[in-house]
């Protein structure tokens, strides 16, 4: 995660594959905007922004397996 003390982890809510990165880093996102989509058992599970802000960076790439609770990236809240 970045060195910013206010960074929030983007966490996988289920085990699966990071199917798609929807939100580009350093682009403003609104609360509840889809950041990434995890594919698990033929279902698409969106991971949403916890608040207004932006993704600082991702720690995984599309197509990589992810585990429940794994940190996928860092989110910087607005303000």
TAGITA-V598133 format. One record per pair of residues at least 6 apart in sequence whose C-alpha atoms are under 8 Angstrom apart, sorted by the first residue. I is the first residue (numbers start at 1). J is the second residue. Records with the same first field share a line. If there is no record, write none. Layout:
I = J + J
This chain:
1 = 7 + 9 + 57 + 73 + 74
2 = 56 + 57 + 74
6 = 76 + 77
7 = 74 + 75 + 76 + 77
8 = 74 + 75 + 76 + 77
9 = 71 + 72 + 73 + 74 + 75
10 = 47 + 71 + 72 + 73 + 74 + 75
11 = 47 + 68 + 69 + 70 + 71 + 72 + 73
12 = 38 + 47 + 66 + 67 + 68 + 69 + 70 + 71 + 72
13 = 47 + 68 + 69
14 = 38 + 40 + 66 + 67 + 68 + 69
15 = 40 + 65 + 66 + 67 + 68
16 = 38 + 39 + 40 + 41 + 65 + 66 + 67
17 = 38 + 39 + 40 + 62 + 63 + 64 + 65 + 66
18 = 36 + 37 + 38 + 39 + 60 + 61 + 62 + 63 + 64 + 65 + 66
19 = 36 + 37 + 38 + 39 + 62 + 63 + 64
20 = 36 + 37 + 38 + 62 + 63
21 = 35 + 36 + 37 + 61 + 62
22 = 34 + 35 + 36 + 37
23 = 29 + 34 + 35 + 36 + 55
24 = 55
25 = 54 + 55 + 56 + 57 + 58
26 = 54 + 55 + 56 + 57
27 = 54 + 55
28 = 52 + 53 + 54 + 55
29 = 49 + 52 + 53 + 54
30 = 49 + 51 + 52 + 53
31 = 48 + 49 + 50 + 51 + 52 + 53
32 = 48 + 49 + 50 + 51
33 = 48 + 49
34 = 46 + 47 + 48 + 49
35 = 46 + 47 + 48 + 49
36 = 46 + 47 + 48
37 = 44 + 45 + 46 + 47
38 = 44 + 45 + 46 + 47
39 = 45
49 = 75
51 = 77 + 78
52 = 77 + 78
53 = 75 + 76 + 77 + 78
54 = 75 + 76 + 77 + 78
55 = 73 + 74 + 75 + 76
56 = 73 + 74 + 75 + 76
57 = 73 + 74 + 75
58 = 72 + 73 + 74
59 = 71 + 72 + 73
60 = 72 + 73
